[in-house]
Amino acid sequence: MDALDVARWQFGVTTVYHFLFVPLTIGLSVLVAILQTMWHRTGNERYLKLTKFYGKLFLINFAMGVVTGIVQEFQFGMNWSDYSRFVGDIFGAPLAIEALVAFFLESTFIGLWIFGWDRLPKRAHLASIWAAAIGTNLSAYFILAANSFMQNPVGYRINPDSGRAELTDFPAVLTNKVALITFPHTLAGSFLVAGSLIVAVGLWHVIRNRDSADTGAYRFATKFGSWVVLVASAAVLFTGDIQGKIMTEVQPMKMAAAEGLYTTESPASFSVLTIGSLDGSREVFALKIPYLLSYLGTGDPNGTVHGINDLQAQYATQYGAGSYTPIIPVTYWSFRFMVGFGLAAGAIALLVLWSQRKGRTPRSRWLLRAGLAMPVLPLLANSFGWIFTEMGRQPWIVFGEMLTRNGVSRSVSLTEVLTSFTAFTLIYAALAVIEVKLLLRYARAGVPDVSEQPPADDTDDAERPLAFAY
């Protein structure tokens, strides 16, 4: 083990951990805004209760996401300084805009939304949550644009004197074909997570608190969340199909690694399950769907999908001697876990809707257990999707331009990286316990009582302290 190995593990662990909060924040920001819009238009207190209820869960998650996200950018300077030096001219631009525009928009209007209940006009208060949601989604786009440069470098040139990548076309970076499809795919995955949380919490209250006066609100929440999950599932499949074709075009090795396809095939089958050697080079048993891999990669059921061996030979000729093959078991199984967990969440949402058909009240304990598992399934799908995306690019940190081993900080020792890795892991474990306890505590508490009016206050409004309105 050396500093490179530990630095990679540290970045992987902190990134996957941070991304547990990101999709829930992105999805819930919009769904809470929709619930508040429904209350604004109808005046129905049920929607106000759900807005404040799920809004509180959104705020808890948002705070955790901010705390864990700060670490990400520090790592570029600490553990990956050579990478930062090489790509900073390009990578820094979208990240700077994300911080100065999107994040400030998001955080400012979240503050107005939190403290603006009964202070701002209703329309202004509603606009604040929509502005926060827009900021959250803009933030996601700029970060994905930066990441997409690592997958498909565009809009740059290599300075022969400094050896650095220099930005030549910023619009090209923002309109990178990988970013344009990764963004809607990520949004769909985020709504899958947020909708699943809404279903899980609502279903728990419907089954465990059948006689509650707020049962109608919880029933609506389960139906609302289930439809969000189903629509998001369809969007994930649609955008994922397009993304697979673009991935095959710009990173053919990643597609070959997703299937463990060593030899070029036309047409190529997709294996649902393969049993063989650990690296996938020798097959003992496989359950395959004919023509599917060709369609996923090229859009043509008879299309040619290049195999790992041919691509390895091509890259060795193009970039020099060395292995350009990612870890096949990781790419093979992470791709399947991504698809499988996402589809499982959609199937449970369908069962939840079926259980409430024609006004029925679900009572099954098995359905409750499945519903409580719902938020975990799309979180796992999102995490495995990112693991596949980043591990499938290996050994490149910037595809075709910089190898991962060349991006690590040369002045940082194994002990230093191991110390920070251990510290971050322990801190993140503590934060995970806090996050889960807070979410469970407020989820069990149920929707707030919004019928009581605040007591009259004769003091001047300007002198009243701001109050957290939850």
C-alpha positions as CSV (number, residue, x, y, z in Angstrom):
1,M,0.0,0.0,0.0
2,D,1.2,3.5,-0.9
3,A,-0.1,7.1,-0.6
4,L,-1.8,6.7,-4.0
5,D,-3.9,3.8,-2.9
6,V,-5.0,5.5,0.3
7,A,-5.7,8.8,-1.4
8,R,-7.9,7.0,-3.9
9,W,-9.7,5.2,-1.1
10,Q,-10.2,8.4,0.8
11,F,-11.6,10.3,-2.2
12,G,-13.8,7.4,-3.0
13,V,-15.2,7.0,0.5
14,T,-15.8,10.7,1.1
15,T,-17.3,11.2,-2.3
16,V,-19.8,8.3,-2.0
17,Y,-20.6,9.4,1.5
18,H,-21.3,12.9,0.4
19,F,-23.4,11.7,-2.5
20,L,-25.8,10.0,-0.1
21,F,-27.1,13.4,0.8
22,V,-26.9,15.1,-2.6
23,P,-29.8,13.3,-4.5
24,L,-32.1,13.7,-1.5
25,T,-31.4,17.4,-1.3
26,I,-31.9,17.9,-5.1
27,G,-35.1,15.9,-5.2
28,L,-36.7,17.1,-2.0
29,S,-36.1,20.8,-2.8
30,V,-38.3,20.5,-5.8
31,L,-40.9,18.2,-4.2
32,V,-41.3,20.5,-1.1
33,A,-41.7,23.5,-3.5
34,I,-44.4,21.6,-5.3
35,L,-46.2,20.8,-2.1
36,Q,-46.0,24.4,-1.0
37,T,-47.3,25.5,-4.4
38,M,-50.3,23.2,-4.0
39,W,-51.0,24.7,-0.6
40,H,-50.7,28.2,-2.0
41,R,-53.1,27.5,-4.8
42,T,-55.7,25.5,-2.9
43,G,-55.4,26.7,0.7
44,N,-55.7,23.1,1.9
45,E,-53.9,22.7,5.2
46,R,-53.0,19.1,4.3
47,Y,-50.4,20.4,1.8
48,L,-49.1,23.0,4.3
49,K,-48.6,20.2,6.9
50,L,-46.7,18.1,4.3
51,T,-44.6,21.1,3.2
52,K,-43.4,21.7,6.7
53,F,-43.0,18.0,7.6
54,Y,-40.9,17.1,4.6
55,G,-39.3,20.5,4.6
56,K,-37.8,19.8,8.0
57,L,-36.4,16.5,6.7
58,F,-35.0,18.4,3.7
59,L,-33.2,20.9,5.9
60,I,-31.6,18.2,8.0
61,N,-30.3,16.5,4.9
62,F,-29.2,19.8,3.3
63,A,-27.1,20.7,6.4
64,M,-25.3,17.4,6.4
65,G,-24.7,17.7,2.6
66,V,-23.0,21.1,3.1
67,V,-20.8,19.8,5.9
68,T,-19.6,16.7,4.0
69,G,-19.2,18.6,0.7
70,I,-16.7,21.1,2.1
71,V,-14.2,18.3,2.4
72,Q,-14.3,17.4,-1.3
73,E,-12.6,20.5,-2.6
74,F,-9.9,20.5,0.1
75,Q,-8.8,17.0,-1.2
76,F,-7.9,18.4,-4.6
77,G,-5.2,20.6,-3.0
78,M,-4.2,18.1,-0.3
79,N,-4.0,14.7,-2.0
80,W,-4.3,15.6,-5.7
81,S,-2.2,18.7,-6.2
82,D,-0.6,17.5,-9.4
83,Y,-4.1,16.9,-10.8
84,S,-5.2,20.3,-9.6
85,R,-2.2,21.9,-11.2
86,F,-2.8,20.1,-14.5
87,V,-6.6,20.8,-14.8
88,G,-7.2,23.7,-12.4
89,D,-7.6,26.3,-15.3
90,I,-10.6,24.3,-16.5
91,F,-11.9,22.5,-13.5
92,G,-11.9,25.7,-11.4
93,A,-14.2,27.6,-13.6
94,P,-17.4,25.6,-13.2
95,L,-16.7,25.0,-9.5
96,A,-16.2,28.7,-8.9
97,I,-19.5,29.5,-10.6
98,E,-21.2,26.8,-8.6
99,A,-20.0,28.4,-5.3
100,L,-20.4,32.0,-6.2
101,V,-23.8,31.7,-8.0
102,A,-25.6,28.5,-7.5
103,F,-24.7,27.8,-3.8
104,F,-25.2,31.4,-2.7
105,L,-28.5,31.4,-4.5
106,E,-29.5,28.2,-2.8
107,S,-28.3,29.0,0.7
108,T,-29.6,32.6,0.7
109,F,-33.1,31.6,-0.3
110,I,-33.2,28.6,2.0
111,G,-32.5,31.1,4.8
112,L,-35.4,33.3,3.7
113,W,-37.6,30.3,3.4
114,I,-36.7,29.0,6.9
115,F,-37.2,32.3,8.7
116,G,-39.8,33.8,6.4
117,W,-42.9,32.0,7.5
118,D,-45.5,34.6,8.6
119,R,-43.0,37.3,7.8
120,L,-42.8,37.3,4.0
121,P,-45.8,37.6,1.7
122,K,-47.0,34.2,0.7
123,R,-45.9,34.6,-2.9
124,A,-42.5,35.8,-1.9
125,H,-42.1,33.0,0.5
126,L,-43.1,30.5,-2.1
127,A,-40.7,32.1,-4.6
128,S,-37.9,31.6,-2.0
129,I,-38.2,27.8,-1.9
130,W,-38.4,27.7,-5.7
131,A,-35.3,29.9,-6.0
132,A,-33.5,27.5,-3.5
133,A,-34.5,24.5,-5.6
134,I,-33.3,26.2,-8.8
135,G,-30.0,27.0,-7.0
136,T,-29.7,23.4,-5.9
137,N,-30.1,22.1,-9.5
138,L,-27.8,24.7,-11.0
139,S,-25.2,23.6,-8.4
140,A,-25.5,20.0,-9.6
141,Y,-25.1,21.0,-13.2
142,F,-21.9,23.0,-12.7
143,I,-20.4,20.2,-10.7
144,L,-21.4,17.6,-13.3
145,A,-19.9,19.8,-16.0
146,A,-16.6,19.7,-14.2
147,N,-16.8,15.9,-13.7
148,S,-17.8,15.4,-17.4
149,F,-14.5,17.1,-18.5
150,M,-12.8,14.2,-16.7
151,Q,-14.9,11.7,-18.7
152,N,-14.7,13.5,-22.1
153,P,-12.2,16.4,-22.2
154,V,-13.4,19.3,-24.5
155,G,-12.7,23.0,-24.9
156,Y,-9.0,23.0,-23.9
157,R,-5.5,22.8,-25.2
158,I,-2.3,21.4,-23.6
159,N,0.3,24.1,-23.1
160,P,3.6,22.6,-24.4
161,D,5.7,24.7,-22.0
162,S,3.9,24.2,-18.7
163,G,2.3,20.8,-19.6
164,R,-1.0,22.1,-18.2
165,A,-4.5,21.9,-19.7
166,E,-5.7,25.4,-20.5
167,L,-9.3,26.5,-21.1
168,T,-10.0,27.7,-24.7
169,D,-13.8,27.3,-24.9
170,F,-15.8,27.5,-21.7
171,P,-19.2,27.1,-23.5
172,A,-17.9,23.8,-24.9
173,V,-17.1,22.7,-21.3
174,L,-20.7,23.6,-20.2
175,T,-22.3,21.9,-23.2
176,N,-20.1,18.8,-23.0
177,K,-22.3,15.9,-24.4
178,V,-21.6,13.9,-21.3
179,A,-22.8,16.7,-19.0
180,L,-25.9,17.3,-21.1
181,I,-27.1,13.7,-20.5
182,T,-25.5,13.1,-17.1
183,F,-27.5,16.0,-15.6
184,P,-31.0,14.8,-16.4
185,H,-29.9,11.2,-15.5
186,T,-28.7,12.5,-12.1
187,L,-31.9,14.5,-11.6
188,A,-34.1,11.5,-12.3
189,G,-32.0,9.5,-9.8
190,S,-32.5,12.2,-7.2
191,F,-36.3,12.3,-7.6
192,L,-36.2,8.5,-7.2
193,V,-34.5,8.9,-3.8
194,A,-36.7,11.8,-2.7
195,G,-39.9,10.2,-3.8
196,S,-38.9,7.0,-2.0
197,L,-38.4,8.8,1.3
198,I,-41.8,10.5,1.0
199,V,-43.4,7.1,0.4
200,A,-41.5,5.3,3.2
201,V,-42.4,7.9,5.9
202,G,-46.0,8.3,4.6
203,L,-46.6,4.6,4.5
204,W,-45.3,4.1,8.0
205,H,-47.8,6.5,9.4
206,V,-50.6,5.1,7.3
207,I,-50.1,1.6,8.6
208,R,-49.0,2.3,12.1
209,N,-51.3,5.2,12.9
210,R,-54.5,4.3,11.0
211,D,-56.8,6.3,13.4
212,S,-54.7,9.5,13.1
213,A,-56.5,12.7,12.1
214,D,-53.8,13.2,9.5
215,T,-54.2,9.8,7.8
216,G,-55.5,11.6,4.7
217,A,-52.3,13.7,4.5
218,Y,-50.2,10.6,4.8
219,R,-52.2,8.7,2.2
220,F,-51.7,11.5,-0.2
221,A,-48.0,11.6,0.5
222,T,-47.6,7.9,-0.3
223,K,-49.5,8.3,-3.6
224,F,-47.7,11.4,-4.5
225,G,-44.3,9.9,-3.7
226,S,-45.1,6.7,-5.5
227,W,-46.0,8.5,-8.7
228,V,-42.8,10.5,-8.4
229,V,-40.8,7.2,-8.1
230,L,-42.5,5.7,-11.1
231,V,-42.0,8.7,-13.3
232,A,-38.4,9.0,-12.1
233,S,-37.8,5.3,-12.8
234,A,-39.0,5.8,-16.4
235,A,-36.8,8.9,-16.7
236,V,-33.8,7.1,-15.3
237,L,-34.2,4.3,-17.9
238,F,-34.7,6.7,-20.8
239,T,-31.7,9.0,-19.9
240,G,-29.6,6.0,-19.0
241,D,-30.2,4.5,-22.4
242,I,-28.9,7.7,-24.1
243,Q,-26.0,7.9,-21.6
244,G,-24.9,4.4,-22.5
245,K,-24.7,5.3,-26.2
246,I,-22.7,8.4,-25.5
247,M,-20.4,6.5,-23.1
248,T,-19.8,3.9,-25.8
249,E,-18.8,6.7,-28.1
250,V,-16.4,8.6,-25.8
251,Q,-15.3,5.8,-23.4
252,P,-15.7,2.4,-25.2
253,M,-13.6,0.7,-22.6
254,K,-16.1,1.6,-19.9
255,M,-18.9,-0.1,-21.8
256,A,-16.8,-3.2,-22.4
257,A,-15.9,-3.3,-18.7
258,A,-19.6,-3.0,-17.7
259,E,-20.2,-6.2,-19.6
260,G,-16.9,-7.9,-19.0
261,L,-16.7,-8.2,-22.8
262,Y,-13.2,-9.2,-23.8
263,T,-13.7,-9.9,-27.5
264,T,-15.4,-7.6,-30.0
265,E,-18.9,-8.8,-30.8
266,S,-21.6,-7.9,-33.4
267,P,-24.3,-8.4,-32.3
268,A,-23.4,-8.3,-28.5
269,S,-25.5,-9.9,-25.8
270,F,-26.0,-8.4,-22.3
271,S,-25.4,-10.8,-19.4
272,V,-27.8,-10.5,-16.5
273,L,-25.6,-12.9,-14.5
274,T,-22.2,-14.4,-15.3
275,I,-20.2,-16.9,-13.3
276,G,-16.6,-17.4,-14.2
277,S,-13.1,-16.3,-13.3
278,L,-12.8,-13.2,-11.0
279,D,-11.6,-11.0,-13.8
280,G,-14.3,-12.1,-16.1
281,S,-12.0,-13.4,-18.8
282,R,-13.3,-17.0,-18.5
283,E,-17.0,-17.8,-18.5
284,V,-18.5,-20.8,-16.9
285,F,-22.2,-19.9,-16.9
286,A,-24.0,-16.8,-18.2
287,L,-27.7,-15.7,-18.4
288,K,-27.7,-13.4,-21.4
289,I,-30.2,-11.3,-23.3
290,P,-29.3,-11.4,-27.0
291,Y,-28.7,-8.1,-28.9
292,L,-29.3,-6.0,-25.8
293,L,-25.7,-4.8,-25.3
294,S,-25.5,-3.8,-29.0
295,Y,-28.6,-1.7,-28.6
296,L,-27.5,-0.1,-25.3
297,G,-24.2,0.8,-26.8
298,T,-25.0,1.8,-30.4
299,G,-28.8,2.0,-30.8
300,D,-28.6,-0.9,-33.3
301,P,-29.5,-4.4,-32.2
302,N,-26.8,-5.7,-34.6
303,G,-24.2,-3.0,-33.7
304,T,-20.6,-3.7,-33.0
305,V,-19.3,-3.4,-29.4
306,H,-15.5,-3.4,-29.1
307,G,-14.0,-5.8,-26.6
308,I,-11.5,-5.2,-23.8
309,N,-8.6,-7.0,-25.6
310,D,-9.0,-4.9,-28.8
311,L,-9.3,-1.7,-26.9
312,Q,-6.3,-2.5,-24.7
313,A,-4.2,-3.1,-27.7
314,Q,-5.5,0.2,-29.3
315,Y,-4.7,2.3,-26.2
316,A,-1.3,0.7,-25.7
317,T,-0.4,1.8,-29.2
318,Q,-2.0,5.2,-28.8
319,Y,-0.8,6.1,-25.2
320,G,2.1,3.8,-24.6
321,A,2.7,0.6,-22.8
322,G,0.6,-0.2,-19.7
323,S,-2.8,-1.5,-18.6
324,Y,-5.8,0.5,-19.6
325,T,-8.4,-1.9,-18.2
326,P,-10.4,-1.0,-15.1
327,I,-11.2,-3.5,-12.4
328,I,-13.7,-5.7,-14.2
329,P,-15.6,-7.2,-11.2
330,V,-16.2,-3.7,-9.8
331,T,-17.5,-2.3,-13.1
332,Y,-19.6,-5.4,-13.9
333,W,-21.4,-5.6,-10.6
334,S,-21.7,-1.9,-9.9
335,F,-23.5,-1.5,-13.2
336,R,-26.0,-4.3,-12.3
337,F,-26.5,-3.2,-8.8
338,M,-27.3,0.3,-10.1
339,V,-30.0,-1.0,-12.4
340,G,-31.3,-3.6,-10.0
341,F,-31.8,-1.4,-6.9
342,G,-33.4,1.3,-9.0
343,L,-35.9,-1.1,-10.6
344,A,-36.7,-2.6,-7.1
345,A,-37.7,0.9,-5.8
346,G,-40.0,1.3,-8.8
347,A,-41.6,-2.1,-8.2
348,I,-42.3,-1.3,-4.6
349,A,-43.9,2.0,-5.5
350,L,-46.2,0.2,-7.9
351,L,-47.2,-2.2,-5.0
352,V,-47.9,0.8,-2.7
353,L,-50.2,2.4,-5.3
354,W,-51.9,-1.0,-5.9
355,S,-52.5,-1.4,-2.1
356,Q,-54.4,1.9,-2.0
357,R,-56.6,1.4,-5.0
358,K,-60.2,2.4,-4.6
359,G,-59.6,3.9,-1.2
360,R,-58.2,0.8,0.4
361,T,-55.9,1.2,3.4
362,P,-52.7,-0.9,3.2
363,R,-52.2,-3.2,6.3
364,S,-49.5,-5.6,5.2
365,R,-46.4,-5.8,7.4
366,W,-44.5,-7.1,4.4
367,L,-45.5,-4.0,2.4
368,L,-44.4,-1.8,5.3
369,R,-41.0,-3.5,5.5
370,A,-40.6,-3.1,1.7
371,G,-41.7,0.5,1.9
372,L,-39.2,1.3,4.7
373,A,-36.4,-0.2,2.5
374,M,-37.4,2.1,-0.4
375,P,-35.1,5.1,0.4
376,V,-32.1,2.8,0.8
377,L,-32.6,1.1,-2.6
378,P,-32.2,4.2,-4.8
379,L,-29.5,5.5,-2.6
380,L,-27.6,2.3,-3.3
381,A,-28.4,2.6,-7.0
382,N,-27.1,6.2,-7.1
383,S,-23.9,5.2,-5.2
384,F,-23.2,2.2,-7.4
385,G,-23.8,4.4,-10.5
386,W,-21.1,6.8,-9.4
387,I,-18.8,4.0,-8.5
388,F,-19.3,2.6,-12.0
389,T,-18.8,6.0,-13.6
390,E,-15.5,6.8,-11.7
391,M,-14.0,3.3,-11.6
392,G,-14.9,2.6,-15.2
393,R,-12.8,5.6,-16.2
394,Q,-9.7,4.1,-14.6
395,P,-6.7,4.2,-15.0
396,W,-7.4,7.7,-16.2
397,I,-8.1,10.7,-14.0
398,V,-8.7,12.8,-17.1
399,F,-9.6,10.4,-19.9
400,G,-6.8,10.3,-22.5
401,E,-4.8,13.0,-20.9
402,M,-3.7,12.2,-17.4
403,L,-3.4,8.9,-15.5
404,T,-4.6,8.7,-11.9
405,R,-1.2,7.8,-10.6
406,N,0.2,11.0,-12.1
407,G,-2.3,13.2,-10.3
408,V,-1.5,12.4,-6.7
409,S,0.4,14.9,-4.5
410,R,4.1,13.8,-4.5
411,S,4.9,15.6,-1.3
412,V,2.2,13.9,0.8
413,S,3.4,10.8,2.7
414,L,1.5,7.6,3.3
415,T,1.2,8.4,7.0
416,E,-0.3,11.8,6.3
417,V,-2.9,10.5,3.9
418,L,-3.7,7.6,6.2
419,T,-4.2,9.9,9.2
420,S,-6.6,12.2,7.3
421,F,-8.5,9.2,5.9
422,T,-8.9,7.7,9.4
423,A,-10.1,11.1,10.8
424,F,-12.6,11.7,8.0
425,T,-14.0,8.2,8.3
426,L,-14.5,8.5,12.0
427,I,-16.1,12.0,11.7
428,Y,-18.3,10.8,8.9
429,A,-19.4,7.8,10.9
430,A,-20.5,10.1,13.7
431,L,-22.3,12.4,11.3
432,A,-24.1,9.3,9.8
433,V,-25.4,8.4,13.3
434,I,-26.6,12.0,13.9
435,E,-28.3,12.2,10.4
436,V,-30.2,8.9,10.9
437,K,-31.3,9.8,14.4
438,L,-32.5,13.2,13.4
439,L,-34.4,11.9,10.4
440,L,-36.0,9.1,12.3
441,R,-36.9,11.4,15.2
442,Y,-38.7,14.0,13.1
443,A,-40.2,11.4,10.7
444,R,-41.8,9.6,13.6
445,A,-43.1,12.9,15.1
446,G,-45.4,13.3,12.1
447,V,-46.9,16.4,10.4
448,P,-47.0,19.5,12.6
449,D,-50.2,21.2,13.8
450,V,-50.7,24.2,11.7
451,S,-54.2,25.2,12.9
452,E,-52.9,27.1,15.9
453,Q,-52.3,30.8,15.2
454,P,-49.3,32.5,16.8
455,P,-50.1,34.8,19.8
456,A,-50.6,38.4,19.1
457,D,-47.4,40.4,19.4
458,D,-47.7,44.2,20.1
459,T,-44.0,44.9,19.6
460,D,-42.8,46.5,16.5
461,D,-42.2,43.8,13.8
462,A,-38.7,45.1,13.1
463,E,-37.7,44.3,16.7
464,R,-39.0,40.7,16.7
465,P,-36.3,38.1,16.6
466,L,-36.1,35.7,13.7
467,A,-37.6,32.3,14.6
468,F,-37.1,28.9,13.1
469,A,-40.7,28.2,11.9
470,Y,-40.8,24.4,12.3
